[in-house]
């Protein structure tokens, strides 16, 4: 469950869903898309994943001689 949806719940609902919420800022693939067609759902999730993969990632610092980052 996206964190943003969890925030909007009542205190009782938050307590019940506390173990299924995603961390704040994490993308939940397929969240918010409703369809009875499994192929449509999978296509939507694949498109979301493709966007995440293409998104620019921040440059990680490295010491230059090993793989520490």
VMD Tcl script that builds the backbone (N, CA, C; Angstrom):
set m [mol new atoms 207]
animate dup $m
set s [atomselect $m all]
$s set {name element resname resid chain x y z} {
  {N N UNK 1 A 0.847 -1.171 0.000}
  {CA C UNK 1 A 0.000 0.000 0.000}
  {C C UNK 1 A 0.895 1.238 0.000}
  {N N UNK 2 A 0.620 2.188 -0.894}
  {CA C UNK 2 A 1.414 3.416 -0.887}
  {C C UNK 2 A 1.271 4.166 0.445}
  {N N UNK 3 A 2.358 4.737 0.895}
  {CA C UNK 3 A 2.373 5.472 2.155}
  {C C UNK 3 A 1.345 6.605 2.139}
  {N N UNK 4 A 1.215 7.256 0.986}
  {CA C UNK 4 A 0.281 8.384 0.876}
  {C C UNK 4 A -1.156 7.935 1.129}
  {N N UNK 5 A -1.514 6.742 0.678}
  {CA C UNK 5 A -2.860 6.215 0.947}
  {C C UNK 5 A -3.014 5.876 2.418}
  {N N UNK 6 A -1.975 5.307 3.007}
  {CA C UNK 6 A -2.007 4.940 4.425}
  {C C UNK 6 A -2.195 6.178 5.299}
  {N N UNK 7 A -1.549 7.300 4.908}
  {CA C UNK 7 A -1.667 8.545 5.687}
  {C C UNK 7 A -3.106 9.046 5.773}
  {N N UNK 8 A -3.893 8.788 4.762}
  {CA C UNK 8 A -5.264 9.297 4.694}
  {C C UNK 8 A -6.267 8.445 5.483}
  {N N UNK 9 A -5.815 7.322 5.998}
  {CA C UNK 9 A -6.708 6.407 6.700}
  {C C UNK 9 A -6.974 6.873 8.130}
  {N N UNK 10 A -8.035 6.331 8.704}
  {CA C UNK 10 A -8.323 6.609 10.113}
  {C C UNK 10 A -7.248 5.950 10.968}
  {N N UNK 11 A -7.200 6.300 12.240}
  {CA C UNK 11 A -6.209 5.707 13.137}
  {C C UNK 11 A -6.402 4.193 13.227}
  {N N UNK 12 A -7.653 3.754 13.259}
  {CA C UNK 12 A -7.937 2.324 13.309}
  {C C UNK 12 A -7.445 1.641 12.026}
  {N N UNK 13 A -7.733 2.256 10.881}
  {CA C UNK 13 A -7.289 1.703 9.601}
  {C C UNK 13 A -5.774 1.657 9.495}
  {N N UNK 14 A -5.113 2.718 9.981}
  {CA C UNK 14 A -3.650 2.746 9.976}
  {C C UNK 14 A -3.082 1.601 10.803}
  {N N UNK 15 A -3.714 1.349 11.931}
  {CA C UNK 15 A -3.239 0.263 12.793}
  {C C UNK 15 A -3.375 -1.088 12.089}
  {N N UNK 16 A -4.497 -1.299 11.434}
  {CA C UNK 16 A -4.730 -2.563 10.744}
  {C C UNK 16 A -3.754 -2.745 9.583}
  {N N UNK 17 A -3.470 -1.669 8.834}
  {CA C UNK 17 A -2.630 -1.753 7.631}
  {C C UNK 17 A -1.159 -1.439 7.895}
  {N N UNK 18 A -0.754 -1.343 9.137}
  {CA C UNK 18 A 0.611 -0.906 9.461}
  {C C UNK 18 A 1.693 -1.816 8.887}
  {N N UNK 19 A 1.386 -3.083 8.686}
  {CA C UNK 19 A 2.399 -4.012 8.194}
  {C C UNK 19 A 2.436 -4.123 6.669}
  {N N UNK 20 A 1.498 -3.499 5.981}
  {CA C UNK 20 A 1.465 -3.599 4.520}
  {C C UNK 20 A 1.746 -2.281 3.821}
  {N N UNK 21 A 2.030 -1.230 4.571}
  {CA C UNK 21 A 2.318 0.061 3.934}
  {C C UNK 21 A 3.769 0.105 3.477}
  {N N UNK 22 A 3.978 0.780 2.363}
  {CA C UNK 22 A 5.329 0.962 1.839}
  {C C UNK 22 A 5.986 2.135 2.562}
  {N N UNK 23 A 7.301 2.183 2.584}
  {CA C UNK 23 A 7.973 3.341 3.177}
  {C C UNK 23 A 7.638 4.620 2.400}
  {N N UNK 24 A 7.715 5.741 3.069}
  {CA C UNK 24 A 7.392 7.030 2.453}
  {C C UNK 24 A 8.299 7.264 1.243}
  {N N UNK 25 A 7.690 7.622 0.117}
  {CA C UNK 25 A 8.433 7.908 -1.102}
  {C C UNK 25 A 8.676 6.710 -2.004}
  {N N UNK 26 A 8.383 5.513 -1.537}
  {CA C UNK 26 A 8.599 4.325 -2.356}
  {C C UNK 26 A 7.444 4.156 -3.334}
  {N N UNK 27 A 7.767 3.790 -4.565}
  {CA C UNK 27 A 6.751 3.591 -5.591}
  {C C UNK 27 A 6.197 2.177 -5.472}
  {N N UNK 28 A 4.878 2.068 -5.470}
  {CA C UNK 28 A 4.218 0.767 -5.448}
  {C C UNK 28 A 3.670 0.532 -6.850}
  {N N UNK 29 A 4.282 -0.405 -7.578}
  {CA C UNK 29 A 3.870 -0.655 -8.955}
  {C C UNK 29 A 2.421 -1.118 -9.009}
  {N N UNK 30 A 1.650 -0.502 -9.898}
  {CA C UNK 30 A 0.261 -0.882 -10.100}
  {C C UNK 30 A -0.723 -0.228 -9.160}
  {N N UNK 31 A -0.258 0.532 -8.203}
  {CA C UNK 31 A -1.167 1.166 -7.240}
  {C C UNK 31 A -2.064 2.175 -7.951}
  {N N UNK 32 A -3.348 2.091 -7.670}
  {CA C UNK 32 A -4.304 3.038 -8.233}
  {C C UNK 32 A -4.893 2.620 -9.562}
  {N N UNK 33 A -4.410 1.547 -10.145}
  {CA C UNK 33 A -4.927 1.082 -11.435}
  {C C UNK 33 A -5.877 -0.072 -11.190}
  {N N UNK 34 A -7.099 0.036 -11.706}
  {CA C UNK 34 A -8.094 -1.002 -11.495}
  {C C UNK 34 A -8.574 -1.506 -12.852}
  {N N UNK 35 A -8.450 -2.802 -13.068}
  {CA C UNK 35 A -8.945 -3.420 -14.296}
  {C C UNK 35 A -9.145 -4.906 -14.050}
  {N N UNK 36 A -10.156 -5.459 -14.682}
  {CA C UNK 36 A -10.379 -6.902 -14.605}
  {C C UNK 36 A -9.475 -7.653 -15.569}
  {N N UNK 37 A -8.871 -6.934 -16.500}
  {CA C UNK 37 A -8.024 -7.540 -17.508}
  {C C UNK 37 A -6.590 -7.626 -16.986}
  {N N UNK 38 A -6.123 -8.835 -16.764}
  {CA C UNK 38 A -4.775 -9.036 -16.236}
  {C C UNK 38 A -3.696 -8.488 -17.146}
  {N N UNK 39 A -3.908 -8.575 -18.464}
  {CA C UNK 39 A -2.913 -8.062 -19.408}
  {C C UNK 39 A -2.780 -6.543 -19.288}
  {N N UNK 40 A -3.897 -5.864 -19.082}
  {CA C UNK 40 A -3.859 -4.405 -18.908}
  {C C UNK 40 A -3.111 -4.025 -17.637}
  {N N UNK 41 A -3.377 -4.765 -16.548}
  {CA C UNK 41 A -2.675 -4.494 -15.287}
  {C C UNK 41 A -1.173 -4.683 -15.449}
  {N N UNK 42 A -0.780 -5.775 -16.088}
  {CA C UNK 42 A 0.644 -6.046 -16.281}
  {C C UNK 42 A 1.286 -4.992 -17.175}
  {N N UNK 43 A 0.582 -4.563 -18.219}
  {CA C UNK 43 A 1.114 -3.523 -19.108}
  {C C UNK 43 A 1.307 -2.216 -18.345}
  {N N UNK 44 A 0.357 -1.893 -17.467}
  {CA C UNK 44 A 0.470 -0.668 -16.670}
  {C C UNK 44 A 1.681 -0.744 -15.751}
  {N N UNK 45 A 1.857 -1.885 -15.078}
  {CA C UNK 45 A 2.997 -2.050 -14.173}
  {C C UNK 45 A 4.317 -2.026 -14.935}
  {N N UNK 46 A 4.358 -2.641 -16.109}
  {CA C UNK 46 A 5.580 -2.630 -16.921}
  {C C UNK 46 A 5.928 -1.206 -17.353}
  {N N UNK 47 A 4.915 -0.412 -17.713}
  {CA C UNK 47 A 5.160 0.977 -18.104}
  {C C UNK 47 A 5.695 1.778 -16.916}
  {N N UNK 48 A 5.137 1.549 -15.727}
  {CA C UNK 48 A 5.636 2.235 -14.525}
  {C C UNK 48 A 7.081 1.847 -14.255}
  {N N UNK 49 A 7.386 0.575 -14.369}
  {CA C UNK 49 A 8.740 0.098 -14.123}
  {C C UNK 49 A 9.715 0.677 -15.131}
  {N N UNK 50 A 9.308 0.769 -16.388}
  {CA C UNK 50 A 10.163 1.347 -17.424}
  {C C UNK 50 A 10.474 2.808 -17.112}
  {N N UNK 51 A 9.491 3.537 -16.599}
  {CA C UNK 51 A 9.722 4.929 -16.223}
  {C C UNK 51 A 10.725 5.026 -15.081}
  {N N UNK 52 A 10.625 4.140 -14.115}
  {CA C UNK 52 A 11.547 4.157 -12.983}
  {C C UNK 52 A 12.963 3.831 -13.426}
  {N N UNK 53 A 13.109 2.883 -14.336}
  {CA C UNK 53 A 14.427 2.476 -14.803}
  {C C UNK 53 A 15.071 3.599 -15.608}
  {N N UNK 54 A 14.271 4.334 -16.388}
  {CA C UNK 54 A 14.804 5.432 -17.208}
  {C C UNK 54 A 15.083 6.692 -16.396}
  {N N UNK 55 A 14.509 6.781 -15.209}
  {CA C UNK 55 A 14.683 7.991 -14.397}
  {C C UNK 55 A 16.165 8.165 -14.057}
  {N N UNK 56 A 16.644 9.396 -14.135}
  {CA C UNK 56 A 18.058 9.618 -13.809}
  {C C UNK 56 A 18.339 9.324 -12.345}
  {N N UNK 57 A 19.416 8.616 -12.111}
  {CA C UNK 57 A 19.793 8.316 -10.736}
  {C C UNK 57 A 20.924 9.238 -10.315}
  {N N UNK 58 A 20.972 9.584 -9.045}
  {CA C UNK 58 A 22.041 10.470 -8.586}
  {C C UNK 58 A 23.396 9.779 -8.683}
  {N N UNK 59 A 24.424 10.540 -8.956}
  {CA C UNK 59 A 25.772 9.992 -9.028}
  {C C UNK 59 A 26.227 9.633 -7.625}
  {N N UNK 60 A 26.696 8.434 -7.476}
  {CA C UNK 60 A 27.164 7.980 -6.182}
  {C C UNK 60 A 28.659 8.251 -6.058}
  {N N UNK 61 A 29.111 8.749 -4.916}
  {CA C UNK 61 A 30.537 8.990 -4.752}
  {C C UNK 61 A 31.307 7.675 -4.685}
  {N N UNK 62 A 32.508 7.675 -5.185}
  {CA C UNK 62 A 33.346 6.494 -5.157}
  {C C UNK 62 A 34.772 6.939 -4.900}
  {N N UNK 63 A 35.537 6.076 -4.265}
  {CA C UNK 63 A 36.923 6.425 -3.973}
  {C C UNK 63 A 37.785 6.296 -5.215}
  {N N UNK 64 A 37.331 5.595 -6.254}
  {CA C UNK 64 A 38.056 5.503 -7.500}
  {C C UNK 64 A 38.842 4.214 -7.679}
  {N N UNK 65 A 39.128 3.477 -6.630}
  {CA C UNK 65 A 39.921 2.266 -6.794}
  {C C UNK 65 A 39.183 0.998 -6.383}
  {N N UNK 66 A 38.001 1.134 -5.824}
  {CA C UNK 66 A 37.223 -0.060 -5.480}
  {C C UNK 66 A 35.754 0.215 -5.774}
  {N N UNK 67 A 34.924 -0.679 -5.370}
  {CA C UNK 67 A 33.485 -0.540 -5.635}
  {C C UNK 67 A 32.725 0.028 -4.435}
  {N N UNK 68 A 33.393 0.751 -3.569}
  {CA C UNK 68 A 32.677 1.325 -2.429}
  {C C UNK 68 A 31.845 2.506 -2.903}
  {N N UNK 69 A 30.640 2.566 -2.452}
  {CA C UNK 69 A 29.744 3.676 -2.757}
  {C C UNK 69 A 28.689 3.715 -1.748}
}
mol reanalyze $m
mol bondsrecalc $m
mol representation Tube
mol addrep $m
